[in-house]
Amino acid sequence: MSQTLTPPPGSAPATGRAVQTSPPGQGAQAPAPVTQAEERAARRAGVRSALRRSPGQLRIALALCVLASVVFGALGFQAARVQGEALDAARADTSQLVGVQDVRNDLVVADAAATNAFLVGGLEPAEQRERYDDAIARATSRLATLAGSNSADAAELGDVASQVAVYTGLIEQARANNRQGFPVGSAYLDQASTLLRDEMLPTLTSLVDDNADRVASDLSAVRNALWILAAGLLCLALLIGAQVWLAKRTHRVLNVGLLAASAVVLVVGVVGAVLLSQTSSAARAVRDGPYAATLAASTAYSEANDAKAMESFTLIKRGSGQAYEESFVELTADATQRLDAAGAAGVLDGTAAGHLGDWVTQHAAIRALDDGGDWDGAVALATSTADGSPNAAFSAFSKAVTQDITDNIEATQFDLSSAGSRSALAGWALLAAGLVSAVLAWRGLNARLEEYR
């Protein structure tokens, strides 16, 4: 009986005999397919492995340094752009505000001239008529210009322009009747005054307030730029941190590219932050200086001319004009307070306030004559243009205060323009510094990265 010999474990199969590895009739089994989750996990593992090595870490440092530099430049440019837009808006709104105030002043100047000339009777003085005509012409021209320069004010200014036409018609009616000695002329003058003070002046005052609010908002938008300096310091800290890390990894003390990038960010960042901060300070200085002086002088001029009309109306009413005298006192008191406050703040030199005080003193002489029963003497003094007369004092005040308005609005526009130029310079410098710093950081770190290739 034959026996089948089993080869010992670990021995090779006998020569010429096949080794059966699978059941008969079946092929070899294929490996199990890899799932997408396993592929993603494998890729993540590969990335983590690569980032743990020096080349991967260098790439991260390079990306962070470049990104920080670009963000620094972009933030600096954006801050300067916002400042520049706010300053441009402040210039435009300031110009609009002063323009509207000028229209208001022109109308009260015209009214003061018309009412003072009405006291003379008959054919009014040529100088007074010319003053009235010039003021109306300026107001009409400015209304058209201002309506086209700011759409927010267009509707109201259009209404005022229409009312000016009605007002001038009433004044002409008052003149025509006054020349002939008809008492009805006073009624037309009253209608004109009512239209001016109840309709036109409140509308213009409201527009002045609206534009003043816009200017205040514009100037407040020119904010201090210290946060840009903080962004620069953050970028600088990252660049310095990259140098320290690189020195430990490569045992080289300095990296020229990173060092140069750090120097650019430090120098230009400090200079840019100083320029932007100076711009913010300049905006505050304009607000508290020439702009405040312009508003004080312009408002005082308007109130004084309104008071001048009240002075004439008090006489025109012949003993029943106490309400007009009360208005005179209120208007001149407020105008004096505004000019005195501006003088105390150092934004006006007090010349206009002095002339205003002289005129108010002269007005007291007019009231003394009228209250004493000398109406003709009071009218003669109120209409006189001789040296030392009330009109001479008022003319000196008008000349001084209009010069203050002109000088300070010019200073306001110039200072805002200069501040805008500094802001633009800072913005472009910060943007360029950010881009240059990004290039220098890339070159410095890329040189180390090349050593691993």
C-alpha positions in Angstrom: 0.0 0.0 0.0 1.5 3.2 -1.1 1.7 6.3 1.1 1.5 10.0 0.1 4.4 11.9 1.5 3.7 15.4 2.8 6.6 17.8 2.5 7.9 19.2 5.7 6.8 22.8 6.5 8.9 25.5 4.8 10.2 23.1 2.1 9.8 24.0 -1.6 7.3 22.0 -3.6 8.6 19.2 -5.6 9.9 19.9 -9.0 7.5 19.5 -11.8 4.4 19.6 -9.6 2.0 22.6 -9.7 0.9 24.4 -6.5 -2.8 24.9 -6.3 -3.4 28.4 -4.9 -7.1 28.7 -5.5 -10.0 26.4 -6.0 -10.2 24.9 -9.5 -12.1 27.1 -12.0 -11.6 30.4 -10.1 -9.1 33.3 -10.9 -7.1 35.5 -8.5 -9.2 38.0 -6.4 -8.8 41.8 -7.3 -7.8 44.2 -4.5 -10.6 46.1 -2.8 -11.3 49.5 -4.5 -10.1 52.7 -2.6 -12.9 55.0 -1.5 -13.0 58.8 -2.0 -12.8 59.3 1.7 -9.6 57.3 1.8 -8.2 59.3 -1.0 -8.9 62.6 0.7 -7.5 61.2 4.0 -4.3 60.2 2.1 -4.0 63.6 0.5 -4.4 65.3 3.9 -1.8 63.1 5.4 0.5 63.9 2.5 0.0 67.7 3.0 0.5 67.5 6.7 3.7 65.5 6.1 4.9 68.1 3.6 4.1 71.0 5.9 6.0 69.4 8.7 9.1 69.6 6.6 11.1 72.8 6.1 10.1 73.6 2.5 6.4 73.5 3.4 6.9 75.7 6.4 8.9 78.2 4.3 6.0 78.3 1.8 3.6 79.2 4.6 5.9 81.9 5.9 6.3 83.3 2.4 2.5 83.4 1.8 1.9 85.1 5.2 4.6 87.7 4.8 3.4 88.6 1.2 -0.2 88.7 2.3 0.5 90.9 5.3 2.4 93.4 3.2 -0.3 93.6 0.5 -3.0 94.0 3.2 -1.0 96.8 4.9 -0.6 98.7 1.6 -4.3 98.2 0.7 -5.5 99.4 4.1 -3.3 102.4 4.0 -4.5 103.4 0.5 -8.1 102.9 1.5 -7.8 105.0 4.6 -6.3 107.8 2.5 -9.0 107.5 -0.1 -11.7 107.8 2.5 -10.0 110.8 3.9 -9.7 112.4 0.5 -13.3 111.8 -0.4 -14.4 113.3 2.9 -12.3 116.4 2.4 -13.6 116.9 -1.2 -17.1 116.6 0.1 -16.4 119.1 2.9 -15.0 121.6 0.4 -18.1 121.2 -1.8 -20.6 121.4 1.1 -18.7 124.4 2.6 -18.9 126.2 -0.7 -22.6 125.4 -0.9 -23.2 126.5 2.6 -21.4 129.8 2.2 -23.2 130.3 -1.1 -26.6 129.9 0.4 -25.6 132.2 3.3 -24.5 134.8 0.7 -27.9 134.6 -1.0 -29.5 135.2 2.4 -27.2 138.1 3.1 -27.8 139.6 -0.4 -31.6 139.5 0.2 -31.4 141.2 3.6 -28.9 143.7 2.3 -31.4 144.5 -0.5 -34.3 144.8 2.0 -32.3 147.0 4.3 -31.4 149.3 1.4 -35.0 149.4 0.2 -36.5 150.2 3.6 -33.9 152.8 4.4 -34.5 154.5 1.0 -38.2 154.4 1.6 -37.7 156.7 4.5 -36.4 159.5 2.2 -39.7 159.7 0.2 -39.9 160.7 -3.4 -37.0 159.6 -5.6 -34.7 157.5 -3.4 -31.0 158.1 -3.3 -29.1 156.7 -6.3 -26.6 155.0 -4.0 -29.3 153.2 -2.1 -31.0 152.1 -5.4 -27.7 150.8 -6.7 -27.0 148.9 -3.5 -30.5 147.3 -3.8 -30.1 146.4 -7.5 -26.7 144.9 -7.0 -27.8 142.7 -4.1 -30.8 141.4 -6.0 -28.7 140.7 -9.1 -26.2 138.7 -7.0 -28.9 136.8 -5.2 -30.6 135.8 -8.4 -27.4 134.7 -10.1 -26.2 132.7 -7.0 -29.6 131.0 -6.7 -29.2 129.6 -10.2 -25.6 128.5 -9.7 -26.3 126.9 -6.3 -29.4 125.0 -7.6 -27.3 123.4 -10.2 -24.3 122.5 -8.0 -26.3 120.5 -5.3 -29.4 118.6 -6.3 -30.4 118.2 -2.6 -31.0 122.0 -2.4 -32.4 122.5 -5.9 -36.1 122.4 -5.2 -36.0 124.8 -2.2 -33.7 127.2 -4.1 -36.0 127.1 -7.0 -38.9 128.2 -4.7 -36.8 131.0 -3.3 -36.0 132.2 -6.9 -39.7 132.4 -7.7 -40.3 134.3 -4.5 -37.6 136.8 -5.3 -39.4 137.7 -8.4 -42.6 138.4 -6.4 -40.6 140.3 -3.7 -39.0 142.6 -6.2 -42.4 143.3 -7.8 -43.8 144.3 -4.4 -40.8 146.6 -3.8 -41.4 148.3 -7.1 -45.0 148.8 -6.2 -43.9 150.3 -2.8 -41.5 152.6 -4.5 -43.9 153.8 -7.2 -46.5 154.7 -4.5 -44.0 156.2 -2.2 -42.7 158.6 -4.9 -46.2 159.9 -5.3 -46.7 160.2 -1.6 -49.4 157.5 -1.4 -49.6 155.7 2.0 -50.4 152.4 0.3 -46.7 152.2 -0.5 -46.1 151.2 3.1 -48.5 148.3 2.7 -46.6 147.0 -0.3 -43.4 147.3 1.7 -45.0 145.3 4.5 -46.0 142.6 2.1 -42.5 142.3 0.7 -41.0 142.2 4.2 -43.5 139.5 5.2 -42.7 137.4 2.2 -39.0 137.8 2.9 -39.0 137.0 6.6 -41.8 134.4 6.7 -41.0 132.4 3.5 -37.7 133.1 1.9 -35.3 133.6 4.9 -36.6 130.5 6.8 -36.1 128.4 3.7 -32.5 129.7 3.3 -31.8 129.3 7.0 -33.0 125.7 6.8 -30.7 125.0 3.8 -27.8 126.6 5.7 -28.4 124.3 8.7 -28.6 121.3 6.3 -25.4 122.1 4.7 -23.7 122.8 8.1 -24.8 119.3 9.1 -23.3 117.8 6.0 -20.0 119.7 6.5 -19.8 118.5 10.1 -20.4 114.9 8.9 -17.7 115.3 6.3 -15.2 116.6 8.7 -15.9 113.9 11.3 -15.3 111.3 8.6 -11.7 112.5 8.3 -10.7 110.3 11.2 -7.5 109.8 13.0 -5.4 107.2 11.2 -3.6 105.5 14.1 -5.3 102.2 13.3 -3.2 102.2 10.1 -0.1 102.5 12.1 -1.3 99.5 14.1 -1.8 97.5 10.9 1.7 98.5 9.9 3.1 97.3 13.2 1.2 94.0 12.8 2.8 93.5 9.4 6.2 94.5 10.8 5.8 92.1 13.7 5.0 89.2 11.3 8.1 90.1 9.2 10.4 90.2 12.2 8.8 86.9 13.5 9.6 85.3 10.1 13.2 86.5 10.4 13.6 85.0 13.9 12.1 81.7 12.8 14.2 81.6 9.7 17.4 82.3 11.6 16.7 79.4 13.9 16.0 77.0 11.0 18.9 78.0 8.8 21.3 79.3 11.4 21.7 82.6 9.5 21.3 85.8 11.4 19.8 88.0 8.7 17.7 87.6 5.6 18.3 90.5 3.4 14.9 90.4 1.7 12.9 90.3 4.9 15.1 92.9 6.5 14.5 95.3 3.6 10.8 94.6 3.7 10.7 95.3 7.4 12.5 98.6 6.9 10.1 99.7 4.2 7.1 99.0 6.3 8.5 100.7 9.3 9.7 103.9 7.6 6.8 104.4 5.2 4.2 103.1 7.7 5.3 105.7 10.3 5.5 108.5 7.7 2.1 107.6 6.3 0.4 107.4 9.7 1.9 110.8 10.6 0.5 112.3 7.3 -2.9 110.8 7.8 -3.0 112.0 11.4 -1.9 115.5 10.3 -4.8 115.4 7.8 -7.3 114.6 10.6 -5.8 117.4 12.8 -6.0 119.8 9.8 -9.7 119.0 9.4 -10.3 119.7 13.1 -8.3 123.0 12.8 -10.4 124.1 9.8 -13.6 123.3 11.6 -12.6 125.2 14.7 -10.8 128.0 12.8 -11.6 129.6 9.4 -14.8 127.6 8.9 -16.1 128.7 12.3 -15.1 132.3 11.6 -16.9 132.2 8.3 -20.1 131.0 9.9 -19.9 133.6 12.7 -19.1 136.5 10.4 -21.7 135.5 7.7 -24.5 135.0 10.3 -23.6 138.3 12.1 -23.7 140.1 8.7 -27.1 138.7 7.9 -28.5 139.6 11.3 -27.1 143.1 11.2 -28.7 143.8 7.8 -31.9 142.4 9.1 -31.6 144.7 12.1 -30.9 147.6 9.7 -34.3 147.0 8.0 -35.9 146.8 11.5 -34.4 150.2 12.2 -36.1 151.7 9.2 -39.4 149.9 9.8 -39.5 151.3 13.3 -39.5 154.8 11.8 -41.8 154.0 9.0 -44.5 152.9 11.4 -44.3 156.3 13.2 -44.8 155.4 16.8 -46.2 151.9 16.3 -43.0 150.1 15.6 -42.1 148.8 19.0 -42.0 145.2 17.8 -39.5 146.2 15.1 -37.3 147.8 17.7 -37.4 144.7 19.9 -36.3 142.7 16.8 -33.5 145.1 16.3 -32.2 144.6 19.8 -32.4 140.8 19.6 -30.7 140.6 16.2 -27.9 143.0 17.1 -27.3 141.3 20.4 -27.0 137.9 18.8 -24.7 139.3 16.1 -22.5 140.9 18.7 -22.4 137.7 20.7 -21.3 135.7 17.7 -18.5 138.1 16.7 -17.3 138.5 20.3 -17.2 134.7 20.7 -15.2 134.4 17.5 -12.8 137.1 18.7 -12.3 135.4 22.0 -11.6 132.1 20.2 -8.9 134.0 18.1 -10.6 133.3 14.7 -11.6 137.0 14.2 -9.7 140.1 15.0 -12.6 142.1 16.5 -12.6 144.8 13.8 -16.1 144.0 12.6 -17.4 143.7 16.2 -16.0 147.2 16.9 -17.8 148.7 14.0 -21.0 146.9 14.9 -20.8 148.4 18.3 -20.4 151.8 16.9 -23.5 151.4 14.7 -25.6 150.2 17.6 -24.5 153.2 19.6 -25.5 155.5 16.7 -28.8 153.7 16.6 -29.4 154.8 20.1 -29.2 158.4 19.0 -31.8 157.8 16.3 -34.2 156.3 18.9 -33.6 159.2 21.3 -34.7 161.7 18.6 -37.7 159.6 17.6 -38.8 158.9 21.2 -38.4 162.6 21.9 -40.9 163.5 19.3 -38.4 164.6 16.6 -39.4 162.1 13.9 -37.9 164.2 11.1 -34.6 164.5 12.9 -34.6 160.8 13.5 -35.2 160.1 9.8 -32.6 162.6 8.7 -30.0 160.9 11.0 -31.1 157.4 9.9 -30.7 158.3 6.2 -27.5 160.4 6.4 -24.4 159.1 4.8 -22.0 161.7 6.3 -18.9 160.8 8.3 -19.9 159.8 11.8 -23.5 159.0 10.8 -25.1 155.6 11.6 -25.0 154.7 7.9 -21.3 155.4 7.8 -20.7 153.2 10.9 -22.9 150.4 9.3 -20.9 150.8 6.0 -17.6 150.3 7.9 -19.1 147.2 9.6 -20.2 145.8 6.3 -16.8 146.3 4.7 -15.0 144.7 7.6 -17.3 141.7 8.0 -17.4 140.9 4.3 -13.6 141.0 4.2 -13.6 138.5 7.2 -16.0 136.2 5.3 -13.9 136.4 2.1 -10.6 135.7 3.9 -11.9 132.9 6.0 -13.7 131.0 3.2 -10.6 131.2 1.1 -8.5 129.9 4.0 -11.1 127.1 4.6 -10.9 126.0 1.0 -7.1 126.2 0.8 -6.6 124.3 4.1 -9.0 121.5 3.0 -7.3 121.2 -0.3 -3.8 121.0 1.3 -5.0 118.4 3.7 -6.4 116.4 0.7 -3.0 116.5 -1.1 -1.3 115.2 2.0 -3.8 112.4 2.3 -3.4 111.4 -1.3 0.4 111.4 -1.0 0.2 109.2 2.1 -2.2 106.7 0.4 0.0 106.2 -2.6 3.1 105.9 -0.5 1.5 103.3 1.8 0.2 101.3 -1.2 3.6 101.3 -2.9 5.3 100.4 0.4 3.0 97.4 0.8 3.7 96.1 -2.7 7.5 96.7 -2.4 7.5 94.9 0.9 5.6 92.0 -0.6 8.2 91.6 -3.4 11.2 91.9 -1.0 9.7 89.3 1.4 9.0 86.9 -1.5 12.6 87.2 -2.8 14.1 86.8 0.7 12.1 83.7 1.5 12.2 82.2 -2.0 16.0 82.3 -1.9 15.9 80.0 1.1 13.3 77.8 -0.5 15.5 77.3 -3.6 18.1 75.7 -1.4 15.8 72.7 -0.9 15.3 72.0 -4.6 
